[in-house]
Amino acid sequence: MLSVAALASLFCIVAVWGLYPALIGVIAALVRRDADAAGARPAALPRVTAIVATRADAMAVRERVNDLLQSEYPDALLDVVVAYDARATETLPMWTGPGRDRVRIVRGDEPGGKASALNAGVRAARGDVLVFADSGQRFGADAIALLTQAVMRPRVGAASGRLELARGARAPALPLRLYWALERWLRRREAQVHSAVGVTGAIYAMRRSLWTPLPAGLILDDLYVPMQLVLSGHRVDFVDAARAYETRDTTDANEYRRKVRTLTGVLQLCAWMPATLVPVRNPVWAQFVTHKLLRLLTPYWVLVCVVWAVAVLEHRVGIVWLLGGAAAFAALLQLRSKPFRVLRSAVVSSILIQVATVRATANGARGRWDVWHA
């Protein structure tokens, strides 16, 4: 029975992480819908408001706003709203830098949290197109123009850009680099088939006319908003040429917290927007279930495979040799030469990803949704 369970678990891992991307890639090639196609340009450029919901310090916010103001988009048609979390500061700072007439600073709604900050930011926006940004990234000069062009096309409700590591920033461990490479590739192909399942919170845009206030306590606006648009008949694009660059170093601890938050947010979405689980309501139901939900079972499938492997090895070589091999492997991970440091980093990162998934499912089971981290 254990062997059957391990074989089934291995098949599920391969299906979710290998066969599904391959299938989406084949369908995208057959559909040949170019998510980055220019399409018909609008008769006149729309007014755009970039919104930064943040808890960051004043210096980080100032650098982020200056970066947005320098975008290759007409100054007269671009303004910025900074929405501070209601729980982050007592006194709102004044904007005294360049472009004072193009920057507004507001306080998020009570009871606080990112969703409440975004609601306040959108109310203060003057643009027909909303571009959402976080405080820790920088945009490519043409990112706002490319996203705006995408969301003005027929049936497109939102468009996501691509997040990359800025030059000089510390790169994550190999498993995380592979994960993000797959994620970017998959979102682009899903958008070519119909819609990307989720957007990158650090860089996405939508038409303001399609915005509806977010519920307080929402974790993932970058999943809730696009799924709400998809359910109402719109598409969600992925614009590969629109780039945001992460300036902060990526550490295992930061990535662990981020994974707990995002995966908890997936379960919250299912509880708060159950229509996503209904095939006749959700046109990307198969993509949503495979891309977002079945992945949450990965650590449990891995555990079954590990238990099977340990049982087989213990039967064939004995417990003494098995424990000795495990001790030798642990000792190798402590060596300081570069190959072993890389191996140790990969092992630790892989374990943390699985632990984060388990913690997220526990949060979902308990309905614990207060997990927004700056």
C-alpha positions, 0 to 999 in steps of 0.5 A: 500500500505504501508503494502504491501511495508513493507511486501515486504521489510521485505521479501527482508531483510530476503532473502538477509541476511538469505535465501541466506546464507542458500542456499549457505550453502546447495549448498556447502554441496552438492558440497563438494569442500573443499576450504582448501584441500591440493591438490597436492603440487608443486614440488618446493616451489615458490618464494613469495613477500609480498607487503604492500601498506601503508600510515602508519608511519615508526614504524608501517611499521617496525613492520609489515615487521618484522612480515612478515619476521618471517613467516614460509617460507624459508628465501631465497624464501620470500622478502617484498616490502613496497609501500608508497602512493605517497601522504604520504611522501616526503622522503622514509625511509631506511630499516636498520633492520634485513633482509636488503637484503629481503626488498625493499621500493618504492614509489607508482605511481602518482597520488597516492592512494592504487591502484597506490601503489600496481602497484609500489609494484608489479613491484618491486616484485621478487616472482612468488606468491604475498601476499598482506598485510596491515600495521595494522595486523599481520599474523599467522606464517603459513599464507604465506605458506598456501596461497601459497599452495592454489594459486598453485593449478590448476584453482585457481587464488587467495586465501584469508585468514581470518581476526580476532581480535588480543588478547587484541584489542578492539572488535567492537559492537555486530552487527559488530561482527555478520556481520563479522562472517557471512561474513567469513562463507559466503566467505568460502561457496562461495569458496566451490561452485565456488569462494569467492566474494571478498577477505580480503584485509589484507590477500590474495595471487595470482599468479604474472603471472595473475596480471594486473595493477590496474586503478588509483583511484581504491578503492577496489583491494580486489574486483577488482582483484578477480572478474577480475580473475573470469571473466577470468576463474579462481577460488578464494579460501578461506583458513580458516586456514590462519589467519591475526590478527587486532591489532588496536582497532575497533571504530564506527568511523573507521568502519563507514569510512571503510564501506563507502569506501568498499561500494562505491568501490562496486559501482565503480566496477560495473561502471568500470567492467560492465561485472560483471553485465552480467550473461553470462560473470560472473560465480558467477553473482547470488552470486555477485548481492545478496552478494554485490549489493542487500545488498546496498538496506538494509537501504531503506528496513529498512526505509520502515519497520520503517515507517510502524511500526510507522504508525501502532503504531500511529494509535493504541496508538496515537502520544502522547504514541508513542513519550513517548515510544520513549523518554523512550527508548532514556532515557534507552540508556543513563543509565550507567549500562553494559546491557544498554551500550551494547544496546546503542553500538549496536543501534549506530553501527546498525544506522551507518552501514545503514547511511554508506550504504546511503552515499556510494550509494550517492557517487556512484550516483555522481561518487565520488571515492576518499575515500581511508582511511589509 
